[in-house]
Amino acid sequence: MKQQIIQLERHDDVVSVRDRLGFLQAERVLLVWPERGAILQRKLDLVMIQREASRMNAKLGLVTEDFTVAEHAAELNIPVFYSIKEARRARYWRGDPPWLFTGRDDRPQGEGPTAAELIARGRQQPIALPPEFQAVRRVVGWLIFAVVMAVFLVGLYIVAPGAHITLRPAADQVSVTIPVVADPELTSVNLIDRAIPARIVGVEVEWSTTVPTTGLVTQPSTPAAGTVVFSNLLADTVVVPAGTVVRTTAADPVRFRTTEEVTVPEGIASTAEAPIEALPEFVGLVGNVGANLINRVEGPLGVRLGVSNPAATRGGGVTEAPAVTKDDYERLRAALLQQLQQRAYAEMSSPDWIGPSEFIAIDSLAVVLVLDETYSEYIGQPAESVSLEMRVVVQGVVVDEQYARQVAYAALAERVGRGFRILDDTLTFVRGDELGVDDARRVTFLMTGAGDIASAIDEQWVRTQVTGLPLDRAIGNLNAALPLEQPPRIELWPNWLGRMPLLPIRIDVTVEYAR
């Protein structure tokens, strides 16, 4: 039967298709839907196309995978195919409910599924087999079922069993004490030289302190006293008031004052006696001068009177008194510097200056700049005490203990033998004494680290050692190969199996390290 194929495009509509059907010259027309694009999905579109084909006395067929179009075609008794080849092989295009012809010799037998149902099944209609082949098929089916069940049971035996092994390694303790150098010039930890970075901080502080003096000096205690004789150099009477100053004429004159008012009678060479005592600045032994050494009257009366001391002045004495010495200065300064460093240490130890894991090396504290230094007394000055006030800049080296712990941990790791590991939960670190500070401000101090060690167990190795073994043998192998604190605990599933799983992946290993 003559058949004409019309390939539809994505832009085709019912009008363009009807126009193309107007040129039909065959008894069958096969409309082929494009692979992409959804066209002519309305049922009315197919009705109008079917009417146009009937008008041209042609049988209409469709090649499409569009489920909507196939549903509408089924309702309109339009046969639907999945390829042009299938449409050509079909001997009949029946007008009853549409069929899909998928085999060369297949023909519809009675009523079958619709085109939409065949699409949902997967495009292929089952083929009826002869009875003799059906028996063979049943036997083959049972054999396949038996093989599948056997494979399933063997797989279940291999895959389903599981085991959980709990191991508790024996533990020991290791410790180390090492010197650590905190160097302000470093920027990173040097594990080989056991040196860590440090930083320098400074603060300005001011304080004063007082100490008792330890020196002794002789100190004038009483003024010397005596009598002088004034002689009149003129004819008039001369009144000499109390407080008139007379003195010696030596290179370092000693000065005295009269303690009473006296009158020298008129007439040249007339005399009068007056009591005297040494002035305050000449108190002490210096005021004890010999006879006839006082011979000068100070002031206007010096041109009217002469003076002399017939006898030596006496009574000038001294006593010993506390005084400031150079040692007092040095002791006072050392004590104040220590107090200033303590105050600076207290200030720099606050959270404003250092972090939670940092500390200031006490031995590194040093006064680097004196801004002000004032003593209350000078050396040799009589005083029972002397004070000093200072304002200075104090610097110190700040060390981060976390870095020191890294160095101690590395030293611990060197002590741990191969096949063992350090239990981190048991680690302790203690900072020890400071050993000193060098000229480059490097601080050396002790650091102690301690912790428990246990055998480092490879879980994958454990699985390979027990895979497929009986339970008692698996326990024995692990006991012999590993340093354990107690025998291994193994839980099987199912527990009646009595043998370790054949798949290592089905064995779970838990290592419990001592706390």
Protein Blocks (a to p, Z undefined) as FASTA:
>chain_A
ZZddddddfkbcfklmmmmmmmgcbfbdcddddfbdcehkbfklmmmmmmmmmmnopacd
dddfbfklmmmmmmnopacdfbfklmmmpmbdcfbdcdddfbfklccehjaddfklmmmn
nopacddddfklmmmmmmmmmmmmmmmmmmmmmmmmmmmpccdddddddddddddddddd
ddfkbcbdcfknopacddddddddddddddddfbdcdddfbdcddddddddfbfbdcddd
ehiacddfbfbdcddddfbdcdddehehiacdddddddfklgcjklmccehkaccdedjk
lmmpccddfbacehiacdddddddfklmmmmmmmmmmmmmmmmmmmmmpmklmcfkbccd
fklgccfbdfbdcdfbdehiacfbdcdddddddddddddfklmmmmmmmmmmmmpcghia
cdfklgccdddddfbdcfkopacddddddddddddddfklmmmmmgopafklmmmmmmmm
pccfbdcddddddfklopacfblklpccdddddZZ
